[in-house]
Amino acid sequence: MKILVLAQEYSSKEKISQGFIHTRNLEYIKAGIIVDVISFALKNGKYNLDKINVYSEKEFYKEHNISEYNIIISHAPNIKNHCKFINRNNKKIRKIFFFFHGHEVLKTNEIYPKPYDFVKKKNILKENVRYLYDRFKLLYLTKFLKKYLSKSIYIFVSEWMYEEFKKNIKIPENEYKAKSNIIYNSLGNEFLKNTYNIGKPKIYDFITIRNMLDKSKYCVDLVYNLAIKYPKYKFLVVGKGEFFKHHKLPPNLIFESKYLNHKEITEYLDKSRFALMPTKADAQGVMMCEMATYGIPLITSDIFVCQKVLGGLKNVRFIKNDISRIDLEKTIKNLLPEKDKPERFSYKNTIKKEIELIKQQGEKNV
């Protein structure tokens, strides 16, 4: 069984990028599936990461032929690269798995909050054309997905993602429902195999980890304002971005400009009493799910996707995305760590389901 994975960007030894794709691929390999990757962001050459060959599109054609692969997997298909690649190789493609993760099938101007002012100033032209591009994108994807319906399998990373797809892609639901699957993103093994260390001395009261601080959907402004509102607590924010170049750090908030791998994340969580991960928009919120599974008490936003994905977990509480409506002390009262791992994010309910689908469909296309 051999699959080719299409990704706009892919992790490397230097940087984690769309790490949820690499997490999946490592499990596919363990199940005996051969995995190659095309990273469209890679302009030339190739590299190897954990025994997975990652190619630029140009390099891929030098070494491989599409007909080698039982299945093509497209993560977050975009018009510029994914659709173009699939159209170009249509006759040689046997089966396509489309994974829908978010923006690719969303009206982003309706779903995503307004950007921070310092971001908007730098991208004012981009903001002005986004509305028109979204409409074009959804019309194009409707036509494109309909064209490949007979050889497609759809995987949505949450119930919310499926509902948004139904609203925005104008294909009758009865035409794709039977080939659609809702499977949460699989989690990193560090969070599944290990458990929050309650006994380790705590340095921080609240920790927020966001790779992209400047995306307003991740609510770093809310975390910042909570630190100002509650000076007796110590806050830590870890990630990359310019937010704190435009906002003076209060004395009880520490910012570390860095990316963290999974092991480093768990080490930081062990030093913290609570994970504070508000959000204004998420398809699933993988890192939140990983933190909740690890067992640290988690605070996130009271929005549909968070309630659907994390609702009912003992170590999770929900807050409004409005500083005036948040009582942090009331929120953390009786909010305790959890040793039991939630079944909804277990191996058998996530990655195992994907592997079973891949093997089932791949065997039909030998």
Secondary structure, 3 states (H helix, E strand, C coil): CEEEEEECCCCCCCCCCCHHHHHHHHHHHHCCCEEEEEECCCCCCEEEECCEEEECHHHHHHHCCHHHCCEEEEECCCHHHHHHHHHHCHHHCCCEEEEECCHHHCCHHHHCCCCCHHHHCCCHHHHHHHHHHHHHHHHHHHHHHHHCHHHEEEEECCHHHHHHHHHHCCCCHHHCHHHEEECCCCCCHHHHHCCCCCCCCCCEEEEEEEEECCCHHHCHHHHHHHHHHCCCCCEEEEEECCHHHCCCCCCCEEEEECCCCHHHHHHHHHCEEEEEECCCCCCCCHHHHHHHHHCCCEEEECCHHHHHHHCCCCCEEEECCCHHHCCHHHHHCCCCCCCCCCHHHCHHHCHHHHHHHHHHHHHCCC
